[in-house]
Amino acid sequence: MVGKSSGENPDRTEPTGCPLVGRRQFLARLGLAGGAALTIHSGLFGWSAGAVMGKPKVPGDSAAKPRIMVGFARPDFNRYYLWPGAGFPLDENQKLFTEIIEKAAEELGVTLLIEREPLKDNDAMNAFLAKWGGEADGALVTQMGREQRRAAVGHFLDARPEGLPAVIFGPQGTRTWRIEERPESFIGTTDNPQWLATALRMLKARWQMANTRLAVIRGNEEHEERLEPLGTTLHHMPLQWIRDAMRAAEGSDEAREIADRYIKDAVKIVEPSETDILNASRNYVANRMLMEEKGVHAVTTDCLGLVREGDGSLVQCLAFCRLLDEGTCGGCEADVYPALTCLLSSYLLGRPGFMSNPVVHTATNEYVGTHCQTPTRMAGFNEPPHPFKIRPHHETQQGVTLQVDYAEKQPATLWRFLASDSLRVGTGTITRNARPEHHEDGIGGCQNGYAMEVDGVDDVRLMARYSHPVLTYGKHRTTIAAWCQLAGINVISGWA
């Protein structure tokens, strides 16, 4: 069960850390207790350059994997002569479905618990649950036709352990749509068997969200809380600790390597100096050190609190850009729910999200989203990054961020968690880039911006009340809504 496994899963302690230690212990582990800043190569946490440069671990990247039980509701003969018909051979199609599931599991890093014998009635379903229900993190059951098999699937949904998320797959012709929806389940009917890979990704993303630890860095206190029904743990920690980690990253070879790479790959460096870029890269290393030490998978930080200090070396933008490109999240302004949305974008959709401020152009009725941090791999983690320029944080003209060219005429999703149990989602099309290029071009605001035609919105002023929506390439409303049904999240469709 999602809730149960999140409390026992070794992924919660990888990267290993010391949750809820005081600042004195934290400083000691950073090598700062005596006032002498130690570098990464002084043996801090036993890291090597390769370990720091590798992408941060998220749930599922280490030894612990989600365990998904898989079964097929069907009789033990090969062909029906009524619906779905003799042209739907059960043995051959079970083999096809199994191959799709096994291939997806290998790509996703999911452990399968497969029952290959037909689940022909309620007794077979009970045996299936007795065998694996107590150790599974999710279930994927294919309904292969006829009313008695539909009844058996309904029995499975009712008899499964509390909190076990389940996806029921119904290939066209099997009348699966007649199964009544239950909490924490989704009935997926389609003529595309490859959707089974999406079903498996949905179940993995459910497990990942339940096993994610997100650092919320602001204020002066340290404590933890768990968000339900997501199961995500928030590790609140003092803002001072990012300053301490920056001191410990002083002079690190890893920061130098990161800075050199950004200098080489940038289309243009506009304002920042090489020292600025090196300091921004140290910020990335500092965030990685903190994530490792505290055993968290992602961060969201009161970055404006640091910016107000007037020290450009504390600007977090570049660090957050890189974390987003690596499949986790560096979230601005300690805003928890957009950060969770960015994580779900990575887990469920395989691409990062861009958290932005809502801007409305009433003269043209355009929605515009702007912010200074942005991922470059908007098209997907395995796709080429967008070109970028190196610019400063716009409000202070200090520090470093990346200014990215977004794809125009790009279908996109605009979404965000409103609370731990509700999410708003809409779709639209990116029409153009909308951000300042020069100080004298008459345009202010953040270094990154896109204009968007939002589906179903006649007056963009209605959208101004929603802060920090997340932009993800592609129209994914159906997949997101299906996942929310699986996770027990209320979905609000559209932005009007």
C-alpha positions in Angstrom: 0.0 0.0 0.0 1.3 3.5 -0.8 1.0 4.8 2.7 2.5 1.7 4.3 5.4 1.3 2.0 6.4 5.0 2.3 7.1 4.4 5.9 9.2 1.3 5.4 10.9 2.0 2.1 14.7 2.3 2.1 14.5 5.0 -0.5 13.5 7.4 2.2 17.0 7.2 3.6 18.8 7.4 0.2 20.5 9.8 0.0 21.3 9.1 3.6 21.0 12.0 6.0 20.4 13.0 9.6 16.9 14.4 9.8 16.1 16.8 12.7 19.7 17.4 13.9 20.6 20.8 15.3 22.6 23.4 13.5 25.7 22.6 15.6 25.7 19.0 14.4 25.0 20.2 10.8 27.9 22.6 10.9 30.1 19.8 12.3 29.3 17.5 9.4 29.9 20.3 6.9 33.3 20.8 8.5 32.5 24.3 9.7 32.2 23.9 13.4 35.7 25.2 13.9 35.2 28.0 11.4 37.3 26.5 8.7 35.3 25.9 5.5 36.2 22.4 4.0 35.8 21.6 0.4 34.0 18.6 -1.1 37.4 16.9 -1.6 38.2 17.1 2.1 36.2 13.9 2.4 32.8 15.6 3.1 30.3 12.7 3.0 32.8 10.7 1.1 31.7 12.3 -2.2 33.7 12.1 -5.4 33.4 14.5 -8.3 31.4 11.8 -10.2 28.9 11.4 -7.4 28.3 15.2 -7.2 28.0 15.6 -11.0 25.6 12.6 -11.3 21.9 13.5 -11.1 20.3 13.5 -7.7 18.4 10.4 -6.7 14.7 10.4 -6.6 12.5 7.6 -5.2 13.1 4.5 -7.4 16.7 5.3 -8.4 18.3 3.2 -5.7 17.8 -0.4 -4.6 14.1 -0.1 -3.5 11.7 -0.2 -6.4 7.9 0.0 -6.5 6.3 -3.5 -6.6 3.3 -3.8 -8.9 1.1 -6.9 -8.9 -0.2 -7.8 -12.4 -3.0 -10.1 -13.3 -5.5 -11.0 -16.1 -9.2 -11.4 -15.4 -10.2 -14.1 -18.0 -11.4 -17.7 -18.2 -9.0 -20.5 -18.7 -10.0 -21.2 -22.3 -8.6 -19.3 -25.3 -11.7 -17.8 -27.2 -15.0 -16.3 -26.5 -17.8 -16.8 -29.0 -19.7 -13.8 -27.7 -18.3 -10.3 -26.7 -15.4 -9.6 -27.2 -15.5 -12.4 -29.7 -13.5 -15.2 -31.2 -11.4 -12.6 -32.9 -9.9 -11.7 -29.5 -7.8 -14.7 -28.6 -7.1 -14.6 -24.9 -3.8 -16.5 -24.8 -2.2 -14.4 -27.5 -3.4 -11.1 -26.2 -2.3 -11.9 -22.6 1.1 -12.6 -24.1 1.1 -9.3 -25.9 -0.1 -7.4 -22.9 2.6 -9.1 -20.7 5.3 -8.2 -23.1 4.3 -4.5 -23.1 4.1 -4.4 -19.3 7.5 -6.2 -18.9 9.2 -3.8 -21.3 7.8 -0.8 -19.6 8.8 -2.1 -16.2 12.4 -2.6 -17.3 12.5 1.0 -18.7 10.8 2.5 -15.6 12.6 0.5 -12.9 9.5 -1.3 -11.6 9.4 -4.7 -9.9 6.5 -6.9 -11.3 4.6 -9.5 -9.3 2.9 -11.3 -12.2 0.2 -13.9 -11.9 0.2 -15.7 -15.3 -2.7 -18.0 -14.5 -6.2 -16.7 -15.5 -8.1 -14.9 -12.7 -11.3 -16.6 -13.7 -13.5 -15.9 -10.6 -13.6 -14.4 -7.1 -11.7 -17.3 -5.6 -8.9 -16.7 -8.0 -8.9 -13.0 -7.2 -8.7 -13.8 -3.4 -5.8 -16.1 -4.0 -4.1 -13.4 -6.1 -4.5 -10.9 -3.2 -3.4 -13.4 -0.6 -0.2 -14.1 -2.6 0.9 -10.5 -3.2 -1.6 -8.0 -1.8 0.4 -7.6 1.4 3.7 -6.6 -0.3 2.6 -4.8 -3.4 2.7 -1.0 -3.8 0.1 -1.0 -6.6 -1.9 -3.3 -8.9 -2.5 -3.5 -12.6 -5.3 -5.9 -13.7 -6.5 -6.4 -17.3 -10.2 -7.1 -17.7 -10.5 -9.4 -20.8 -14.2 -9.5 -21.3 -17.6 -11.0 -20.3 -19.7 -10.0 -17.3 -18.4 -12.6 -14.8 -14.8 -11.3 -15.3 -16.1 -7.8 -14.8 -17.7 -8.9 -11.5 -14.4 -10.5 -10.5 -12.5 -7.2 -11.1 -15.1 -5.4 -9.0 -14.5 -7.9 -6.3 -10.8 -7.4 -6.5 -11.2 -3.6 -6.1 -13.4 -4.1 -3.1 -11.3 -6.8 -1.4 -7.8 -5.2 -2.0 -5.9 -3.9 1.1 -6.8 -0.4 2.1 -4.7 2.2 0.3 -3.5 -0.1 -2.5 -3.8 1.9 -5.7 -5.1 -0.1 -8.7 -5.4 0.5 -12.4 -7.8 -1.6 -14.4 -7.0 -1.9 -18.1 -9.8 -2.7 -20.6 -8.9 -3.2 -24.2 -11.6 -2.2 -26.7 -14.4 -4.7 -26.8 -14.3 -5.9 -23.2 -16.9 -3.6 -21.6 -14.6 -2.6 -18.8 -16.2 0.9 -18.8 -19.1 -0.7 -16.9 -17.0 -1.3 -13.8 -18.0 1.2 -11.1 -15.2 3.5 -10.0 -13.8 3.0 -6.5 -11.5 5.3 -4.6 -7.8 5.1 -5.4 -8.4 3.3 -8.7 -8.7 4.2 -12.3 -10.5 2.3 -15.1 -8.6 2.8 -18.3 -10.4 1.6 -21.5 -8.7 2.1 -24.9 -8.0 0.5 -28.3 -4.2 1.1 -27.7 -2.5 -1.7 -25.7 0.6 0.5 -25.4 -1.4 2.5 -22.8 -0.4 -0.3 -20.4 3.0 1.5 -20.2 1.2 4.7 -19.1 -0.7 2.7 -16.5 2.5 1.4 -15.0 4.1 4.9 -15.0 1.0 6.2 -13.2 1.4 3.6 -10.5 5.1 4.3 -10.2 4.5 8.1 -9.9 2.0 7.4 -7.2 4.6 5.5 -5.2 7.3 8.1 -6.0 5.1 11.0 -4.6 4.4 9.0 -1.5 8.1 8.3 -0.9 9.4 11.8 -1.8 11.0 14.0 0.9 10.9 17.7 0.0 13.0 20.2 1.9 11.2 23.5 2.6 14.0 26.0 3.4 12.8 29.1 5.2 12.6 30.6 8.7 14.5 29.3 11.7 12.9 26.0 12.7 13.3 22.4 11.7 10.4 19.9 11.7 8.7 17.4 9.5 5.1 16.9 8.3 3.4 14.5 6.0 0.9 15.6 3.4 -2.1 13.4 2.8 -3.3 11.9 0.6 -0.1 12.3 -1.3 2.1 10.8 1.4 4.9 13.3 0.6 7.1 14.3 3.6 8.0 18.0 4.0 11.2 18.6 5.8 11.2 22.2 7.0 14.6 23.6 7.8 16.3 26.9 8.5 17.3 29.3 5.7 20.6 29.8 7.4 21.7 26.3 6.5 21.9 27.1 2.8 24.4 29.9 3.7 26.4 27.4 5.7 26.4 24.9 2.8 27.6 27.6 0.5 30.6 28.2 2.8 31.4 24.5 2.8 31.3 24.5 -1.1 34.0 27.2 -1.3 36.6 26.2 -3.8 35.0 22.9 -4.9 36.3 21.4 -8.1 32.7 20.3 -8.9 31.6 23.9 -9.0 34.4 24.9 -11.3 33.5 22.0 -13.6 29.8 23.0 -13.7 30.7 26.7 -14.3 33.0 25.7 -17.2 30.2 23.6 -18.8 27.7 26.4 -18.6 30.1 28.9 -20.1 30.9 26.5 -23.0 27.2 25.6 -23.7 25.7 29.1 -23.5 24.6 30.8 -26.7 25.7 34.1 -25.1 26.8 35.4 -21.8 25.1 38.8 -21.5 25.9 40.4 -18.1 27.3 38.0 -15.5 31.1 37.6 -15.0 32.9 34.3 -14.8 33.1 34.8 -11.0 29.3 35.2 -10.9 28.9 31.9 -12.8 31.3 30.1 -10.5 29.4 31.4 -7.4 26.1 30.3 -9.0 27.6 26.8 -9.6 28.7 26.7 -5.9 25.1 27.3 -5.0 24.2 24.1 -6.9 26.9 22.1 -5.1 25.6 23.6 -1.8 22.1 22.4 -2.5 23.3 19.0 -3.4 25.3 18.8 -0.2 22.3 19.9 1.8 20.0 17.4 0.0 22.5 14.6 0.7 23.0 15.5 4.4 19.2 15.9 5.1 18.1 12.9 3.1 15.7 14.8 0.8 15.1 14.5 -2.9 14.1 18.1 -3.8 14.2 21.6 -2.4 12.0 24.7 -2.3 13.6 27.7 -0.8 12.8 31.2 0.4 15.1 32.5 -2.4 13.7 36.0 -2.2 14.8 36.1 1.5 18.3 35.5 0.3 18.1 37.9 -2.6 17.0 40.7 -0.2 20.4 40.4 1.5 22.0 42.0 -1.5 24.6 39.2 -1.9 24.5 38.1 -5.5 26.4 34.9 -4.7 23.3 33.6 -2.8 21.0 33.9 -5.9 19.6 30.3 -6.3 18.3 30.5 -9.9 21.0 28.6 -11.7 21.0 25.8 -9.1 17.2 25.5 -9.5 17.5 25.4 -13.3 19.9 22.5 -13.1 17.9 20.6 -10.5 14.8 20.8 -12.7 16.8 19.6 -15.7 18.0 16.6 -13.6 14.5 15.3 -12.9 14.0 16.7 -9.4 13.0 20.2 -8.3 14.6 23.4 -7.1 11.5 25.4 -6.3 11.3 29.2 -5.8 10.0 31.1 -2.8 9.4 28.1 -0.6 6.1 27.5 -2.4 5.3 23.9 -1.7 2.5 23.1 -4.1 4.1 24.3 -7.3 7.2 22.4 -6.3 5.1 19.2 -5.9 3.6 19.9 -9.3 7.1 20.1 -10.8 8.0 16.8 -9.2 4.8 15.1 -10.5 5.6 16.5 -14.0 9.0 14.7 -13.8 7.6 11.5 -12.4 4.4 11.1 -14.4 5.1 12.9 -17.7 8.9 12.5 -18.0 9.6 16.2 -18.5 10.2 19.1 -16.2 7.7 21.8 -15.3 8.3 25.6 -15.3 6.9 27.4 -12.3 6.0 30.9 -13.3 4.3 34.1 -12.1 0.9 34.8 -13.8 0.9 38.0 -15.9 -2.1 39.1 -17.9 -2.0 41.3 -21.0 -5.4 42.9 -20.9 -4.7 45.0 -24.1 -4.4 41.7 -26.1 -6.1 39.3 -23.8 -3.0 37.1 -23.6 -1.8 35.0 -20.7 1.9 35.3 -20.0 3.9 33.3 -17.5 7.3 34.6 -16.3 10.1 33.7 -13.9 13.8 33.8 -13.7 14.5 30.1 -13.1 13.5 27.6 -15.8 14.5 24.1 -17.0 16.1 23.9 -20.4 14.9 20.3 -21.1 11.3 21.2 -21.5 10.8 18.7 -24.3 11.8 15.8 -22.1 14.8 14.5 -20.1 16.0 12.5 -23.0 15.6 15.3 -25.5 18.1 18.0 -26.4 18.0 21.1 -24.2 16.7 24.4 -25.5 19.4 27.0 -26.3 20.0 29.5 -23.5 21.8 32.8 -22.6 23.3 33.5 -19.2 21.6 36.4 -17.5 21.3 37.8 -14.0 18.3 37.7 -11.6 16.1 40.4 -13.0 15.2 42.3 -9.8 18.7 42.7 -8.5 20.7 42.3 -11.7 22.9 40.0 -9.6 23.7 36.3 -9.7 23.0 34.0 -12.6 20.1 32.4 -14.3 19.4 30.9 -17.7 17.3 32.6 -20.3 15.7 30.0 -22.5 13.9 30.1 -25.9 10.6 28.2 -25.6 9.2 26.4 -28.6 6.4 28.4 -30.3 3.1 26.9 -31.4 3.9 24.3 -28.7 0.9 22.5 -27.1 1.2 22.7 -23.3 -0.4 22.0 -20.0 -0.8 24.7 -17.3 -1.4 23.1 -13.9 -0.6 23.1 -10.2 -1.6 21.5 -6.9 -3.9 23.9 -5.0 -3.6 21.8 -1.8 -2.4 18.3 -1.0 -5.8 17.0 -2.1 -6.7 19.2 -5.1 -5.2 20.1 -8.4 -6.2 22.5 -11.2 -5.3 21.7 -14.8 -5.9 23.3 -18.2 -4.3 23.3 -21.6 -3.3 25.7 -24.3 -0.7 26.6 -26.9 2.5 28.7 -26.4 2.4 31.4 -29.0 5.7 33.3 -28.5 8.5 34.2 -26.1 7.7 37.2 -23.9 10.6 38.5 -21.8 13.0 41.4 -21.8 16.0 41.3 -24.1 17.6 44.6 -23.3 17.3 47.2 -20.5 15.9 49.7 -23.0 13.3 47.6 -24.8 10.4 48.8 -22.8 9.9 45.4 -21.2 10.6 44.6 -17.5 10.1 41.6 -15.4 11.6 38.1 -15.2 14.3 36.8 -17.6 12.0 34.0 -18.9 8.5 34.4 -20.2 6.0 32.8 -22.6 2.7 34.0 -24.0 0.0 31.4 -24.2 -3.5 30.9 -25.6 -5.3 29.1 -22.9 -8.1 26.7 -23.9 -11.6 27.8 -22.7 -10.5 31.1 -21.3 -12.2 34.2 -22.8 -10.9 36.7 -20.3 -7.3 36.2 -19.0 -8.0 38.4 -16.0 -9.8 35.4 -14.4 -6.4 33.7 -14.3 -4.5 36.3 -12.3 -5.7 35.0 -8.9 -3.7 31.7 -9.3 0.0 32.1 -8.3 2.8 30.0 -9.7 1.1 27.7 -12.1 3.4 25.2 -13.8 3.9 24.9 -17.5 4.7 21.5 -19.0 5.1 20.8 -22.7 2.3 18.7 -24.2 -1.4 18.5 -23.5 -1.7 16.0 -20.6 -5.0 16.8 -19.0 -6.4 13.3 -19.4 -3.4 11.6 -18.0 -3.1 14.0 -15.1 -6.8 13.6 -14.3 -6.5 9.8 -14.4 -3.5 9.9 -12.0 -5.5 12.2 -9.6 -8.3 9.6 -9.6 -5.8 7.0 -8.7 -4.2 9.1 -6.0 -7.5 10.4 -4.4 -6.9 14.0 -5.6 -9.8 16.2 -6.6 -9.4 17.7 -10.1 -10.6 21.1 -11.2 -10.5 21.3 -15.0 -9.7 24.6 -16.8 -8.6 28.1 -15.7 -11.7 30.1 -16.3 
